[in-house]
């Protein structure tokens, strides 16, 4: 917690000077440095982005081919600490070797064998890297005309060593033949790689990286979506559902536009009369895909009206099946209803362990929906609920991967204009959620830079990201941890300590506006009676000018709306009850408190009976 330093036992601090030194350094770091700097405290290389890793890989590969130092190259690969990214090393080594010629190709074989021998390179990453080398053969051949022959030779050597499948040699030959019609072939190959990789990794982030790296033409996105849908028809029901989720994720991340998904569906519908002969369950598959995209709001409902005209005599069957699926309800609809109920109950009960347990029982890839629902619901509530939402998001890191958090926030960003219709300050609230989630390690520090350009360039989307970035750069992590107000996350004891501190500072500085602001930032109107009691006690203890000074603060708090009249009455009542203890240190405490109460009674803020109650308490003390 942000108050960790203050919670460390005093005996522990007294027992060791190093403990005190540690805590002082921590406090200094939190107060003096921005949250962005603290998030990178171990160095940017320790949490490199894909682009940074690619740069590091390119550098180490170039150095290897210049020096020929196998051990040094192996050490550099190990230092990357990115085993999931070694396919990039393989691809880069193969490309560089093919560019340089036979001697370099033998060096490439030597390095790959060395990496495999010590377990630094898995065969899956080797296969993936070789696949990407084959896919990029068309571009490589522009600079190296005999690249297909060189790559085939290298694949033959690797196959001879039983490091890759002999099928790679055939794949290179086929790729070379496809160069006459590169666009269609690249799209088909790209779709195959995306689908097969996702079915193994279930990582939409890797899918986006692969799509960008494979370089499928932007104007061929509808064809890419169509090829992926066609590939799904040969898969199991579970795998088809995963491919549909992948397409939805690509839309959320801005790599594919909704209109391109709609265009792909329309093309498939036109081909129904021919395709149904080879795929008997084609209508079922298409109906499920259309229902999925309708539920996710990727395609408009108007698409259904055009299905009969596009699909011919099978069109009515598809429409009827979609109708049945959307009224079932669909599994995604059931999942959303469950999530909404769990989140609503959490805001009422505040039981974090139970909420996490129930969310863990929800079937399907629901993380992005949970994140989205939590954010949207919290925006419509008070700061205490928003603090609960931030705590829940942090707890959900035990259930969901970083990709689902990313997609959940992106979904809210995409819909921020609609949310703002009901919550005018939605942009400011979402920026705060992003900053807080970054500090809580729910989102990566580079989240803002990863947001798709089409989302980041819109009006409110751009505003949200700029505000989030400003928060991260200008404020310490302690300040960001308290974005929803200290009162939103404080226990009673912590609130009392905060009230005590702000009252002391007020009587020392006399800054009325600052004191009012501090009370407002507590965001604990039900605890304002403690402020009244503490102000009354401190004014009575100090006496003289502090008495009218304390009354002035109470008036200012009432005028600002931070102090309800009921809390004023309750606070003064508690001050009277504590007169006995206060009089031990301040003998004329009853008279001093009476001077504050007189004005409040005269202004009608305290009942007339209050004076009699105070007088009775003073008499009891005197007796």
C-alpha positions as CSV (number, residue, x, y, z in Angstrom):
1,X,0.0,0.0,0.0
2,X,1.1,3.6,-0.5
3,X,1.4,3.9,3.3
4,X,3.7,0.9,3.6
5,X,6.7,3.0,5.0
6,X,4.5,4.4,7.8
7,X,3.3,0.9,8.7
8,X,6.7,-0.6,9.3
9,X,7.0,-1.5,13.0
10,X,9.1,1.0,15.0
11,X,11.1,-1.8,16.7
12,X,12.2,-3.0,13.3
13,X,13.4,0.4,12.4
14,X,15.2,0.9,15.7
15,X,16.9,-2.5,15.5
16,X,18.8,-1.8,12.3
17,X,20.1,1.5,10.8
18,X,19.9,-0.2,7.3
19,X,16.1,-0.6,7.7
20,X,15.8,3.1,8.4
21,X,18.1,3.8,5.4
22,X,15.9,1.6,3.1
23,X,12.7,3.3,4.1
24,X,14.2,6.8,3.7
25,X,15.3,5.9,0.2
26,X,11.9,4.4,-0.7
27,X,10.2,7.5,0.5
28,X,12.6,9.7,-1.4
29,X,12.1,7.7,-4.6
30,X,8.3,7.9,-4.3
31,X,8.2,11.6,-3.6
32,X,10.9,12.9,-6.0
33,X,10.4,10.8,-9.1
34,X,7.5,10.4,-11.5
35,X,5.7,7.1,-11.8
36,X,7.0,6.6,-15.3
37,X,10.6,6.8,-14.1
38,X,9.9,4.4,-11.2
39,X,8.3,1.9,-13.6
40,X,11.6,1.8,-15.5
41,X,13.8,1.7,-12.4
42,X,15.5,-1.5,-13.5
43,X,16.3,-0.1,-16.9
44,X,14.3,0.1,-20.1
45,X,16.0,-3.0,-21.5
46,X,14.5,-5.2,-18.7
47,X,11.1,-4.7,-20.2
48,X,11.8,-4.1,-23.9
49,X,9.0,-3.7,-26.4
50,X,8.9,-5.9,-29.5
51,X,10.5,-3.1,-31.5
52,X,13.3,-2.7,-29.0
53,X,13.9,-6.5,-29.0
54,X,14.0,-6.5,-32.8
55,X,16.7,-3.8,-32.7
56,X,18.7,-5.8,-30.2
57,X,18.4,-9.0,-32.3
58,X,19.5,-7.2,-35.5
59,X,22.6,-5.8,-33.6
60,X,23.7,-9.1,-32.2
61,X,23.2,-11.0,-35.5
62,X,25.3,-8.4,-37.4
63,X,28.0,-8.6,-34.7
64,X,28.0,-12.4,-35.0
65,X,28.5,-12.5,-38.7
66,X,31.3,-9.9,-38.4
67,X,33.2,-11.5,-35.5
68,X,32.2,-15.2,-35.9
69,X,32.2,-15.6,-32.1
70,X,29.6,-18.3,-31.4
71,X,29.9,-18.2,-27.6
72,X,29.5,-14.5,-27.5
73,X,26.4,-14.7,-29.8
74,X,24.9,-17.4,-27.6
75,X,25.5,-15.3,-24.5
76,X,23.8,-12.3,-26.1
77,X,20.8,-14.4,-27.1
78,X,20.5,-15.6,-23.5
79,X,20.9,-12.1,-22.1
80,X,17.8,-11.1,-24.1
81,X,15.7,-13.2,-21.7
82,X,13.0,-13.5,-24.3
83,X,12.6,-17.2,-25.2
84,X,9.2,-16.5,-26.8
85,X,10.9,-14.1,-29.2
86,X,13.8,-16.3,-30.5
87,X,11.9,-17.0,-33.8
88,X,13.0,-13.4,-34.6
89,X,16.6,-14.5,-34.0
90,X,16.3,-17.4,-36.3
91,X,14.6,-15.4,-39.0
92,X,17.3,-12.6,-38.8
93,X,20.1,-15.1,-38.8
94,X,18.7,-16.9,-41.9
95,X,18.1,-13.6,-43.8
96,X,21.6,-12.4,-43.1
97,X,23.1,-15.7,-44.1
98,X,21.2,-15.8,-47.3
99,X,22.2,-12.3,-48.1
100,X,25.9,-13.0,-47.5
101,X,26.3,-16.4,-49.1
102,X,27.5,-20.0,-48.4
103,X,30.1,-19.2,-45.8
104,X,27.6,-17.2,-43.8
105,X,25.0,-20.0,-44.2
106,X,27.4,-22.4,-42.5
107,X,27.9,-19.9,-39.7
108,X,24.1,-19.7,-39.3
109,X,23.9,-23.5,-39.1
110,X,26.6,-23.5,-36.4
111,X,24.9,-20.8,-34.3
112,X,21.5,-22.5,-34.5
113,X,23.0,-25.8,-33.4
114,X,24.8,-24.2,-30.5
115,X,21.6,-22.5,-29.3
116,X,19.6,-25.8,-29.5
117,X,22.4,-27.7,-27.7
118,X,22.2,-25.6,-24.5
119,X,18.4,-25.3,-24.6
120,X,18.3,-21.6,-25.3
121,X,16.3,-22.2,-28.5
122,X,13.3,-24.4,-28.6
123,X,12.4,-26.4,-31.8
124,X,9.0,-24.6,-31.9
125,X,10.8,-21.2,-32.1
126,X,13.2,-22.6,-34.8
127,X,10.2,-23.9,-36.8
128,X,8.4,-20.6,-36.4
129,X,11.5,-18.6,-37.5
130,X,12.0,-20.8,-40.6
131,X,8.3,-20.3,-41.5
132,X,8.7,-16.6,-41.3
133,X,11.8,-16.8,-43.5
134,X,9.9,-18.7,-46.1
135,X,7.0,-16.1,-46.0
136,X,9.4,-13.2,-46.5
137,X,11.2,-14.9,-49.4
138,X,9.5,-12.7,-52.0
139,X,10.9,-9.5,-50.5
140,X,14.3,-11.1,-50.0
141,X,14.5,-12.1,-53.6
142,X,14.3,-8.5,-54.8
143,X,17.8,-7.9,-53.4
144,X,19.2,-11.5,-53.7
145,X,17.9,-13.1,-56.9
146,X,19.0,-16.6,-56.0
147,X,17.6,-16.3,-52.4
148,X,15.2,-19.2,-53.0
149,X,18.1,-21.6,-53.9
150,X,20.2,-20.4,-50.9
151,X,17.3,-20.8,-48.5
152,X,16.5,-24.2,-49.9
153,X,20.1,-25.3,-49.3
154,X,20.1,-24.0,-45.8
155,X,16.7,-25.8,-45.1
156,X,18.3,-29.0,-46.6
157,X,21.2,-28.7,-44.2
158,X,18.9,-28.2,-41.2
159,X,16.7,-31.2,-42.3
160,X,19.9,-33.4,-42.7
161,X,20.7,-32.5,-39.0
162,X,17.1,-33.5,-38.1
163,X,16.5,-29.9,-36.8
164,X,13.6,-29.1,-39.1
165,X,11.1,-31.0,-41.2
166,X,12.2,-31.9,-44.8
167,X,8.9,-30.2,-45.9
168,X,10.7,-26.8,-45.5
169,X,12.7,-27.5,-48.7
170,X,9.4,-28.1,-50.6
171,X,7.9,-25.0,-49.0
172,X,10.8,-22.9,-50.3
173,X,10.2,-24.2,-53.8
174,X,6.5,-23.5,-53.7
175,X,7.2,-20.0,-52.4
176,X,9.5,-19.3,-55.3
177,X,6.8,-20.3,-57.7
178,X,4.3,-18.1,-56.0
179,X,6.4,-15.0,-56.8
180,X,4.5,-14.4,-60.0
181,X,1.3,-13.8,-58.0
182,X,2.6,-12.5,-54.7
183,X,-0.4,-10.8,-53.2
184,X,-2.9,-13.6,-53.2
185,X,-0.3,-16.1,-52.1
186,X,1.0,-13.9,-49.3
187,X,-2.6,-13.4,-48.0
188,X,-3.2,-17.1,-47.9
189,X,0.1,-17.8,-46.2
190,X,-0.4,-15.0,-43.8
191,X,-3.9,-16.3,-42.8
192,X,-2.5,-19.8,-42.3
193,X,0.3,-18.7,-40.1
194,X,-1.9,-16.4,-38.0
195,X,-4.5,-19.1,-37.4
196,X,-2.1,-21.9,-36.7
197,X,0.1,-19.7,-34.3
198,X,-3.0,-18.5,-32.5
199,X,-4.4,-21.9,-32.0
200,X,-1.2,-22.8,-30.2
201,X,-0.4,-19.6,-28.3
202,X,-3.9,-18.1,-27.9
203,X,-2.0,-14.7,-27.9
204,X,-3.7,-12.0,-29.9
205,X,-0.7,-9.8,-29.2
206,X,1.6,-12.2,-31.0
207,X,-1.0,-12.4,-33.8
208,X,-0.8,-8.6,-34.2
209,X,3.0,-8.7,-34.2
210,X,2.9,-11.5,-36.8
211,X,0.5,-9.7,-39.0
212,X,2.6,-6.6,-39.0
213,X,5.8,-8.6,-39.6
214,X,4.3,-10.7,-42.4
215,X,3.3,-7.5,-44.0
216,X,0.0,-8.5,-45.6
217,X,-1.2,-5.7,-47.9
218,X,-3.6,-3.3,-46.1
219,X,-6.0,-3.4,-49.1
220,X,-6.2,-7.2,-48.8
221,X,-7.6,-7.3,-45.3
222,X,-11.1,-8.4,-46.4
223,X,-9.5,-11.3,-48.3
224,X,-7.3,-12.1,-45.2
225,X,-10.5,-12.3,-43.0
226,X,-12.2,-14.5,-45.6
227,X,-9.3,-16.9,-45.7
228,X,-9.2,-17.1,-41.9
229,X,-12.9,-17.9,-41.9
230,X,-12.5,-20.5,-44.5
231,X,-9.6,-22.1,-42.5
232,X,-11.9,-22.2,-39.5
233,X,-14.4,-24.5,-41.3
234,X,-11.9,-27.4,-41.2
235,X,-11.4,-27.0,-37.5
236,X,-13.1,-28.3,-34.3
237,X,-15.9,-26.3,-32.7
238,X,-13.5,-25.0,-30.0
239,X,-10.9,-24.0,-32.6
240,X,-13.5,-22.2,-34.7
241,X,-14.6,-20.2,-31.7
242,X,-10.9,-19.3,-31.0
243,X,-10.5,-18.0,-34.6
244,X,-13.6,-15.9,-34.3
245,X,-12.2,-14.4,-31.0
246,X,-8.9,-13.7,-32.9
247,X,-10.8,-11.8,-35.6
248,X,-12.6,-9.8,-32.9
249,X,-9.3,-9.1,-31.2
250,X,-7.8,-7.8,-34.5
251,X,-10.8,-5.5,-34.8
252,X,-10.4,-4.2,-31.2
253,X,-6.7,-3.6,-31.8
254,X,-7.4,-1.6,-35.0
255,X,-5.6,-4.1,-37.3
256,X,-8.8,-4.9,-39.1
257,X,-11.8,-2.6,-39.6
258,X,-15.4,-3.7,-39.0
259,X,-16.2,-2.8,-42.6
260,X,-13.5,-5.3,-43.8
261,X,-15.1,-8.1,-41.7
262,X,-18.4,-7.3,-43.3
263,X,-16.9,-7.3,-46.8
264,X,-15.3,-10.7,-46.1
265,X,-18.7,-12.2,-44.9
266,X,-20.4,-10.8,-48.0
267,X,-17.8,-12.4,-50.3
268,X,-18.3,-15.8,-48.5
269,X,-22.0,-15.5,-48.7
270,X,-21.8,-15.0,-52.5
271,X,-19.8,-18.2,-52.8
272,X,-22.2,-20.3,-50.8
273,X,-23.8,-22.0,-53.8
274,X,-20.4,-23.3,-54.9
275,X,-18.8,-23.9,-51.5
276,X,-21.7,-25.8,-50.0
277,X,-21.0,-28.8,-52.2
278,X,-17.6,-29.2,-50.5
279,X,-18.6,-28.0,-47.1
280,X,-22.0,-29.5,-46.2
281,X,-22.2,-27.6,-42.9
282,X,-21.3,-24.3,-44.5
283,X,-24.6,-22.7,-43.5
284,X,-24.1,-23.6,-39.8
285,X,-20.5,-22.2,-39.8
286,X,-21.5,-18.9,-41.5
287,X,-24.5,-18.5,-39.3
288,X,-22.4,-18.9,-36.2
289,X,-19.8,-16.4,-37.5
290,X,-22.5,-13.8,-38.3
291,X,-24.1,-14.3,-34.9
292,X,-20.8,-13.9,-33.2
293,X,-19.9,-10.7,-35.0
294,X,-23.5,-9.3,-34.5
295,X,-23.2,-10.0,-30.8
296,X,-19.8,-8.3,-30.6
297,X,-21.2,-5.4,-32.7
298,X,-18.5,-5.9,-35.3
299,X,-21.0,-5.9,-38.1
300,X,-24.3,-4.1,-38.3
301,X,-27.7,-5.9,-38.1
302,X,-28.4,-4.6,-41.6
303,X,-26.1,-7.4,-42.9
304,X,-28.8,-9.9,-42.1
305,X,-31.2,-8.2,-44.5
306,X,-28.8,-8.7,-47.4
307,X,-28.0,-12.4,-46.7
308,X,-30.8,-13.9,-48.9
309,X,-29.8,-11.8,-51.9
310,X,-26.1,-12.7,-51.4
311,X,-26.4,-16.4,-50.6
312,X,-29.2,-17.4,-52.9
313,X,-31.6,-20.2,-51.8
314,X,-29.5,-21.0,-48.8
315,X,-29.8,-17.4,-47.5
316,X,-33.1,-17.9,-45.7
317,X,-31.7,-20.9,-43.9
318,X,-28.7,-18.9,-42.7
319,X,-30.9,-16.0,-41.5
320,X,-33.1,-18.5,-39.6
321,X,-30.2,-20.1,-37.9
322,X,-28.7,-16.7,-36.9
323,X,-32.1,-15.8,-35.5
324,X,-32.2,-19.0,-33.4
325,X,-28.6,-18.4,-32.2
326,X,-29.1,-14.8,-31.2
327,X,-32.2,-15.7,-29.1
328,X,-30.6,-18.7,-27.3
329,X,-28.8,-16.6,-26.0
330,X,-25.4,-17.0,-27.4
331,X,-22.6,-18.2,-25.1
332,X,-21.1,-14.7,-25.3
333,X,-24.4,-13.2,-24.2
334,X,-24.6,-15.6,-21.2
335,X,-21.0,-14.8,-20.3
336,X,-21.7,-11.0,-20.4
337,X,-24.7,-11.4,-18.2
338,X,-22.8,-13.4,-15.6
339,X,-19.9,-10.9,-15.6
340,X,-22.3,-8.0,-15.2
341,X,-24.0,-9.6,-12.2
342,X,-20.7,-10.5,-10.5
343,X,-19.3,-6.9,-10.9
344,X,-22.6,-5.4,-9.6
345,X,-22.5,-7.6,-6.5
346,X,-18.9,-6.7,-5.9
347,X,-19.7,-3.0,-5.7
348,X,-22.3,-3.8,-3.1
349,X,-20.5,-6.3,-1.0
350,X,-16.9,-5.3,-1.5
351,X,-15.9,-8.9,-1.2
352,X,-12.8,-9.2,-3.4
353,X,-11.9,-12.8,-2.9
354,X,-15.5,-13.9,-3.7
355,X,-15.6,-11.8,-6.8
356,X,-12.3,-13.2,-8.1
357,X,-13.4,-16.7,-7.3
358,X,-16.7,-16.3,-9.2
359,X,-15.0,-14.6,-12.2
360,X,-12.6,-17.5,-12.3
361,X,-15.5,-19.8,-12.8
362,X,-16.9,-18.0,-15.8
363,X,-16.2,-20.0,-19.0
364,X,-14.6,-18.7,-22.1
365,X,-12.1,-15.9,-22.8
366,X,-14.0,-13.3,-20.8
367,X,-11.1,-11.1,-19.4
368,X,-11.6,-8.2,-21.8
369,X,-15.4,-8.1,-21.1
370,X,-14.7,-8.2,-17.3
371,X,-12.2,-5.3,-17.6
372,X,-14.6,-3.3,-19.8
373,X,-17.6,-3.9,-17.5
374,X,-15.6,-2.9,-14.4
375,X,-14.5,0.4,-15.9
376,X,-17.8,1.4,-17.4
377,X,-19.7,0.5,-14.2
378,X,-17.2,2.4,-12.0
379,X,-17.3,5.5,-14.1
380,X,-21.0,5.9,-13.1
381,X,-20.3,5.6,-9.4
382,X,-18.4,7.5,-6.7
383,X,-14.7,7.6,-6.0
384,X,-14.9,5.0,-3.3
385,X,-16.3,2.6,-5.9
386,X,-13.7,3.6,-8.4
387,X,-11.0,2.7,-5.9
388,X,-12.8,-0.7,-5.5
389,X,-12.6,-1.1,-9.3
390,X,-8.9,-0.4,-9.3
391,X,-8.3,-2.9,-6.6
392,X,-10.4,-5.5,-8.5
393,X,-8.5,-4.9,-11.7
394,X,-5.2,-5.4,-9.8
395,X,-6.6,-8.6,-8.3
396,X,-7.7,-9.9,-11.7
397,X,-4.0,-10.2,-12.8
398,X,-4.2,-13.6,-11.1
399,X,-6.9,-14.6,-13.6
400,X,-6.2,-13.0,-16.9
401,X,-3.2,-12.2,-19.1
402,X,-1.9,-8.8,-20.1
403,X,-3.6,-9.1,-23.5
404,X,-7.1,-9.3,-22.1
405,X,-6.5,-6.2,-19.9
406,X,-5.1,-4.4,-23.0
407,X,-8.2,-5.3,-25.1
408,X,-10.6,-4.4,-22.3
409,X,-9.1,-0.9,-22.0
410,X,-9.1,-0.5,-25.8
411,X,-12.8,-1.4,-26.0
412,X,-13.6,1.3,-23.4
413,X,-11.4,3.8,-25.4
414,X,-13.2,3.0,-28.6
415,X,-16.6,3.6,-26.9
416,X,-15.6,6.7,-24.9
417,X,-17.7,9.0,-26.9
418,X,-20.9,7.0,-26.2
419,X,-19.9,6.6,-22.5
420,X,-19.5,10.4,-22.3
421,X,-23.2,10.9,-23.1
422,X,-24.1,9.6,-19.7
423,X,-20.8,10.4,-17.9
424,X,-19.6,13.8,-19.1
425,X,-16.2,13.5,-17.4
426,X,-15.6,10.0,-18.8
427,X,-12.4,11.0,-20.5
428,X,-10.8,12.3,-17.3
429,X,-11.9,9.2,-15.4
430,X,-10.6,6.8,-18.0
431,X,-7.2,8.6,-18.0
432,X,-7.0,8.2,-14.3
433,X,-7.9,4.5,-14.5
434,X,-5.1,4.0,-17.1
435,X,-2.5,5.8,-14.9
436,X,-3.6,3.8,-11.8
437,X,-3.6,0.5,-13.8
438,X,0.0,1.3,-15.0
439,X,1.2,1.9,-11.4
440,X,-0.5,-1.3,-10.3
441,X,1.3,-3.2,-13.1
442,X,-2.1,-4.1,-14.7
443,X,-1.1,-2.3,-17.9
444,X,2.5,-2.0,-19.3
445,X,4.2,1.4,-19.0
446,X,4.2,1.7,-22.8
447,X,0.4,1.2,-23.0
448,X,-0.2,4.7,-24.5
449,X,2.2,4.1,-27.3
450,X,0.6,0.7,-28.1
451,X,-2.9,2.0,-28.6
452,X,-4.0,1.7,-32.3
453,X,-3.5,4.9,-34.2
454,X,-7.1,4.9,-35.4
455,X,-8.2,5.0,-31.7
456,X,-5.5,7.3,-30.5
457,X,-6.3,9.9,-33.2
458,X,-10.0,10.4,-32.4
459,X,-11.2,13.4,-30.3
460,X,-11.8,11.9,-26.8
461,X,-9.5,9.0,-27.4
462,X,-6.6,11.4,-28.0
463,X,-7.7,13.5,-25.0
464,X,-7.7,10.4,-22.7
465,X,-4.2,9.3,-23.7
466,X,-2.8,12.8,-23.4
467,X,-4.2,13.2,-19.9
468,X,-3.0,9.7,-18.9
469,X,0.5,10.5,-20.2
470,X,0.6,13.8,-18.3
471,X,-0.5,12.1,-15.1
472,X,2.3,9.5,-15.4
473,X,5.0,12.1,-16.2
474,X,4.0,14.9,-13.8
475,X,2.9,13.0,-10.6
476,X,4.6,10.5,-8.3
477,X,3.4,7.0,-8.0
478,X,2.1,7.8,-4.5
479,X,0.0,10.6,-5.8
480,X,-1.4,8.4,-8.6
481,X,-2.2,5.6,-6.1
482,X,-4.4,8.2,-4.3
483,X,-6.1,9.5,-7.5
484,X,-9.5,8.6,-6.2
485,X,-8.9,10.4,-2.9
486,X,-7.2,9.2,0.2
487,X,-10.6,8.6,1.8
488,X,-11.6,6.2,-0.9
489,X,-9.1,3.6,0.3
490,X,-8.5,4.4,3.9
491,X,-9.4,2.5,7.0
492,X,-10.9,4.4,10.0
493,X,-7.5,4.7,11.6
494,X,-5.9,6.0,8.5
495,X,-8.7,8.6,8.0
496,X,-8.2,9.8,11.6
497,X,-4.5,10.2,11.0
498,X,-5.2,12.1,7.8
499,X,-7.7,14.4,9.5
500,X,-5.3,15.0,12.4
501,X,-2.5,16.0,9.9
502,X,-4.6,18.4,7.9
503,X,-6.0,20.1,11.0
504,X,-2.5,20.6,12.4
505,X,-1.3,22.0,9.1
506,X,-4.3,24.4,9.0
507,X,-3.6,25.8,12.5
508,X,0.1,26.1,11.6
509,X,-0.3,27.8,8.2
510,X,-3.7,29.4,8.4
511,X,-4.3,28.5,4.8
512,X,-8.1,28.2,4.7
513,X,-8.4,27.2,1.0
514,X,-5.8,24.5,1.3
515,X,-7.5,23.0,4.4
516,X,-10.9,22.9,2.5
517,X,-9.2,21.3,-0.5
518,X,-7.6,18.6,1.7
519,X,-11.0,17.8,3.3
520,X,-12.6,17.6,-0.1
521,X,-9.8,15.2,-1.3
522,X,-10.6,12.9,1.5
523,X,-13.9,12.2,-0.3
524,X,-15.3,10.8,3.0
525,X,-18.4,13.0,3.7
526,X,-19.7,10.4,6.3
527,X,-16.5,11.0,8.3
528,X,-16.7,14.8,8.4
529,X,-17.8,14.7,12.0
530,X,-14.2,13.6,12.9
531,X,-12.9,16.8,11.2
532,X,-15.3,18.9,13.3
533,X,-14.3,17.2,16.5
534,X,-10.6,17.6,15.7
535,X,-10.9,21.3,14.7
536,X,-12.9,22.0,17.9
537,X,-10.3,20.2,20.1
538,X,-7.3,21.9,18.5
539,X,-8.9,25.3,18.7
540,X,-9.8,24.8,22.4
541,X,-6.2,23.5,23.2
542,X,-4.6,26.6,21.5
543,X,-7.2,29.1,22.7
544,X,-7.1,32.8,21.8
545,X,-7.1,33.5,18.0
546,X,-7.3,29.8,17.3
547,X,-11.0,29.8,18.4
548,X,-12.3,32.1,15.7
549,X,-9.9,30.5,13.3
550,X,-11.5,27.1,13.9
551,X,-15.0,28.6,13.5
552,X,-13.9,30.1,10.2
553,X,-12.8,26.7,8.9
554,X,-16.1,25.1,9.9
555,X,-17.9,27.9,8.0
556,X,-15.7,27.5,4.9
557,X,-16.3,23.7,4.9
558,X,-20.1,24.2,5.1
559,X,-20.0,26.8,2.2
560,X,-18.0,24.4,0.0
561,X,-20.4,21.5,0.7
562,X,-17.7,19.4,2.3
563,X,-19.4,19.5,5.7
564,X,-23.1,18.6,5.9
565,X,-25.1,20.1,8.8
566,X,-25.8,16.7,10.3
567,X,-22.0,16.0,10.5
568,X,-21.4,19.4,12.1
569,X,-24.0,18.6,14.9
570,X,-22.5,15.1,15.3
571,X,-19.0,16.4,15.5
572,X,-19.7,19.1,18.1
573,X,-21.7,16.5,20.1
574,X,-18.6,14.2,20.1
575,X,-16.4,17.2,21.2
576,X,-18.7,17.8,24.2
577,X,-18.5,14.1,25.2
578,X,-14.7,14.4,25.2
579,X,-14.6,17.5,27.4
580,X,-13.6,15.5,30.5
581,X,-10.3,14.3,29.0
582,X,-9.6,17.6,27.3
583,X,-10.1,19.5,30.6
584,X,-7.2,17.6,32.2
585,X,-4.8,19.6,30.0
586,X,-7.0,22.7,29.4
587,X,-8.9,23.6,32.6
588,X,-11.1,26.2,30.9
589,X,-11.9,23.9,28.0
590,X,-15.7,24.0,28.6
591,X,-15.7,27.8,28.3
592,X,-13.6,27.8,25.2
593,X,-15.8,25.2,23.5
594,X,-18.8,27.2,24.5
595,X,-17.5,30.2,22.7
596,X,-17.4,28.2,19.4
597,X,-20.9,26.7,20.1
598,X,-22.5,30.1,20.8
599,X,-22.0,31.3,17.3
600,X,-23.2,28.0,15.8
601,X,-26.3,28.1,17.9
602,X,-26.9,31.7,17.1
603,X,-26.7,30.9,13.3
604,X,-29.2,28.0,13.8
605,X,-26.5,25.4,12.9
606,X,-26.8,23.8,16.3
607,X,-30.0,23.1,18.2
608,X,-30.7,25.4,21.3
609,X,-30.6,22.3,23.5
610,X,-26.9,21.9,22.6
611,X,-25.9,24.7,25.1
612,X,-27.8,23.0,27.9
613,X,-26.1,19.7,27.1
614,X,-22.6,21.4,27.1
615,X,-23.4,23.2,30.4
616,X,-24.4,19.9,32.1
617,X,-21.2,18.2,30.9
618,X,-19.2,21.2,32.2
619,X,-21.0,21.0,35.6
620,X,-20.2,17.3,35.8
621,X,-16.5,17.9,35.1
622,X,-16.4,20.7,37.8
623,X,-18.1,18.3,40.3
